[in-house]
Amino acid sequence: MGALTEIAERTGTLSPTEVAEEVYDAILDDRFLILPHPDVHRFYVNRATDTDRWLKTMNSLAHPTSDE
């Protein structure tokens, strides 16, 4: 199992209907940035506040070591 699959299973995925509802609500609220999953906001903040750590994490997900 890949790292991204593990993250998706751990955080839970949203159904297309749930995403559509979030997008619809954002349009009604005139919001530009739509982050449907609750954890995505945290990921977005982490990316902005600690870019080096975020890049290391993304790199490790893209290129997992052979012992995983």
C-alpha positions as CSV (number, residue, x, y, z in Angstrom):
1,M,0.0,0.0,0.0
2,G,1.3,3.4,-0.9
3,A,1.8,6.4,1.4
4,L,-0.9,8.4,-0.3
5,T,-3.4,5.5,0.1
6,E,-2.5,5.3,3.7
7,I,-3.2,9.0,4.2
8,A,-6.5,8.8,2.4
9,E,-7.6,5.9,4.6
10,R,-6.5,7.5,7.8
11,T,-8.1,10.9,7.1
12,G,-11.1,9.6,5.2
13,T,-12.2,10.5,1.8
14,L,-15.2,12.6,0.8
15,S,-17.9,11.4,-1.6
16,P,-18.4,13.4,-4.8
17,T,-21.7,14.6,-3.3
18,E,-20.0,15.9,-0.2
19,V,-17.4,17.8,-2.3
20,A,-20.2,19.2,-4.5
21,E,-22.0,20.5,-1.5
22,E,-18.9,22.2,-0.2
23,V,-18.3,23.8,-3.6
24,Y,-21.9,24.9,-3.8
25,D,-21.7,26.5,-0.3
26,A,-18.5,28.2,-1.2
27,I,-20.0,29.7,-4.4
28,L,-23.0,30.9,-2.4
29,D,-20.6,32.5,0.2
30,D,-18.5,34.0,-2.6
31,R,-15.3,32.2,-1.4
32,F,-12.5,31.8,-3.8
33,L,-10.4,29.1,-1.9
34,I,-12.5,25.9,-1.6
35,L,-11.0,23.3,0.8
36,P,-13.7,20.6,1.0
37,H,-11.9,18.2,3.4
38,P,-11.4,19.5,7.0
39,D,-7.8,18.3,7.1
40,V,-6.9,20.1,3.9
41,H,-7.1,23.5,5.6
42,R,-4.5,22.3,8.1
43,F,-2.3,20.9,5.2
44,Y,-2.6,24.3,3.5
45,V,-1.6,26.2,6.6
46,N,1.4,23.9,7.2
47,R,2.5,24.4,3.6
48,A,2.4,28.2,4.0
49,T,4.0,28.4,7.4
50,D,6.7,25.6,7.1
51,T,7.4,25.2,3.4
52,D,10.7,23.3,3.9
53,R,9.0,20.7,6.1
54,W,6.1,20.4,3.7
55,L,8.4,19.9,0.7
56,K,10.3,17.2,2.6
57,T,7.1,15.4,3.4
58,M,5.8,15.7,-0.2
59,N,9.2,14.4,-1.5
60,S,9.0,11.4,0.9
61,L,5.5,10.6,-0.3
62,A,6.5,10.9,-4.0
63,H,9.7,8.9,-3.5
64,P,9.2,6.4,-0.6
65,T,12.1,4.4,0.6
66,S,12.3,0.7,-0.1
67,D,11.7,-0.3,3.5
68,E,8.1,1.1,3.5
